[in-house]
Amino acid sequence: MVPFVLSLLFFSFLMGSSEGQLQVGFYSNTCPQVDSIVHATVRDAVLSDPNMAAVLLRLHFHDCFVEGCDGSILIDNGPQSEKHAFGHQGVRGFDVIERAKAQLEVSCPGVVSCADIVALAARDAIVMANGPAYQVPTGRRDGLVSNLSLADDIPDVSDSIQLLKAKFLNKGLTVKDLVLLSGAHTIGTTACFFMTRRLYNFFPGGGGSDPAISPNFLPQLKARCPQNGDINARLAIDEGSEQKFDINILKNIREGFAVLESDARLNDDIATKNVIDSYFSPFGPLFGPSFEADFLESVVKMGRIGVKTDFLGEVRRVCSAFN
């Protein structure tokens, strides 16, 4: 699919404990090369490791869901820093953000925040995965707090659908946003560590597999993640399309081929199932909703969660440390 550009107008969006006034082209006068530098860094990273596109998109999600989109997940100030939280297990991409930051500090020192680099890198990662291009409102400041105790409410693969909806609502996100942002699982892999309970210990009394898994798919999952096998072994989250941004993830969820338990739960709940089904309307794709366009609205909306602007934050010199 040839990437297409959607120009969207976004109004002031209030979320969390802070107000964020972001704008497209925030750095047009102070650092006009920001887009080209971030894009080149992301391109090189993805060409070196195709899974990096999913890694950078996931990094943006995990940053925004704790203390807002403020780069708090990037801080490395000891064992209590947020990045070491249980809910952030497997999150990577910090080195890519740091490389982009180092180049930006040479071109325009003290101007571009690490939080904005994370958001821009996620955009370029989507494009590198053959997804749609879009404009990112910028102007975020980097947060001044990073502690693993603040990451207790990050959505988890084993959360019930009720808990998932509550966690998203708490961030100002709707049921539709929950489905669409889960659609980010269209690219990337997961570890067998996150599959053990679903495959071998699903029921409260112990034992059994999630009955939502298609019987045609269950043997494949168990072969890739055998009981007492390597919990670090990787498998695609979107069966058959793990390196391409597309709607296949929602198709897999509908048909019982969801890999992650949290994705499967979207098909159990009437509200989330209705959202999924809307993208497979007999009137689409010409007259029905667009998964790509709606995903972009949700990811930009997510990018406004709890942002710090002006005096509420800083522009770090190095993304892993406070100034």
Disulfide bonds with the S-S distance in Angstrom:
Cys31-Cys108 1.86
Cys64-Cys69 2.01
Cys114-Cys319 2.10
Cys192-Cys225 2.03
